[in-house]
Amino acid sequence: MANLISDLLGTGPVVTDGAWGTELQVRGLLSGDIPDLWNLTRPDLVGEVAHAYVEAGSRVILTNTFGANRLRLDAHGAAGQVEEINRRGVDISKSAAGNRAQVFASMGPSGKLLMSGETTVAELTTGFAEQAQALADGGADAIVIETMSDLDEAKAALAAAKATGLPVVACMVFDAGKDKDRTMMGATPEVVARELTAAGADVIGANCGVGIERYVPVCQRLRAATDRPIWIKANAGLPVMEGGRVVYRTTPEEFARHVPALWAAGASFIGGCCGTSPAFIRAVCTKLPGR
Amino acid sequence: MQDLKALYEAVLSGDAKASKELTEQALAAGVSPLALVNDYMVPAMDEVGKRFECNEYFVPELLISARAMKASLELIRPLLTASGAKPLAKVAIGTVKGDLHDIGKNLVAAMLEGGGFEVLDLGVNVAPEQFVNAVREKGATVVAMSALLTTTMPSMKSTIEALKTAGVRDKVKVIIGGAPITQKYADEIGADGYSESAPGAVTLTKKQIAA
């Protein structure tokens, strides 16, 4: 099952993709719109983003399905379209990938907190299982669980994704505490790596966060606490407002400068999260061997 | 009667059951409701905030302490109301228009409730007019806005503009927060305050209504 992962890594580090949300916004997605719905209404533009990453050198691209779980879609009256949105999302990425990239389908958090009783493990499990199955049926090569803040929710998603038989990447956000090295719920990289390994993740990682330089030590600590390959997709730093516009000050070159350190810290899959673009991926590619 | 220090400990450790029982016992023994809040529960929540700031506590600890505080407050609030005491202030809280994230907002709402405020939760994707209505029709004196997305931050500015246009800007304190928000941004759009954490929002709101 995890042959895909070892085959991919056989030739050295793998460059993944960058942000989708911000790329869709460039193409006209408005804030408040559900990006995942564009798989049905604007598949051409979603395909453009996927294609741009393949062209930039991504060997793994994700799908525009981050928020396509029942718990999130329900709030917008789109719970009935879970299957269609996810299957279309995989289709779009697969068409763009051809035989040049693998498609790792994205599953994001529910947006609800278990701890405060907004949802239950049973509800999460049902929601994630439905999404994971649709992604698998659509022909995804693997599943990526990303941007998780709560280990319990991540484990519910992981179990649901594993049930499809596909390889699963599980990653969380480390952006809390004074060193920005804990999850929102306070878990350290060591705890996260141990628990996700025990729960059967094939690849373990960190995404989003507060900038790529902060993820170098996080990567080292994940690396030391598990035998699984490590996946890192960091933000282009924290955005700032300039004259009423949102700007990510980190440039592709500045971002890529940290890539050798990430690789040395044990990252096998490297890409970007919010604020990164195909230009970032091109810059990342230049910093890794064999490219 | 037990030492009331136990009530402080119950809130601090997030033991809602103990907090509620100790409050019941104390009230039955004739302790003033206001003293329970001011001498034990609020100091406990202050300590929770301090522990959060120095990385001893994280979100789970905040939530369970706020829940313990709330369990006690549910017993105390009717008594305070009956005696004519008012809640600290009515806070209208919401995630701004275009933004659908509610975890941070819910956390701040729970902490504010635990801090003795009456909280009017307007939900997510809250339009400027809804904030204005909460001030005009529901009597909110604090408007608390949350945004997770950089793209929705400008909705904070338009809400402040809407409060001005409606002529109620000087009747309320406006506080903002969320991952991309900074003090600089708060200053730029004319918000009264900014907090980078949920416990900080409680301190900030108290300071604002005293100002």
Interface residues (C-beta under 8 A of the other chain):
Chain A: Q25 L30 S31 G32 A75 G111 K112 L113 M115 S116 E118 S149 D175 A176 G177 K178 R182 M184 M185 G186 L238 P239 V240 M241 G244 V246
Chain B: C54 N55 Y57 F58 V59 P60 E61 L63 I64 K97 G98 D99 L100 H101 D102 I103 N106 A110 V124 N125 L149 T150 T151 T152 M153 P154 K157 A179 P180 T182 Y185 E188
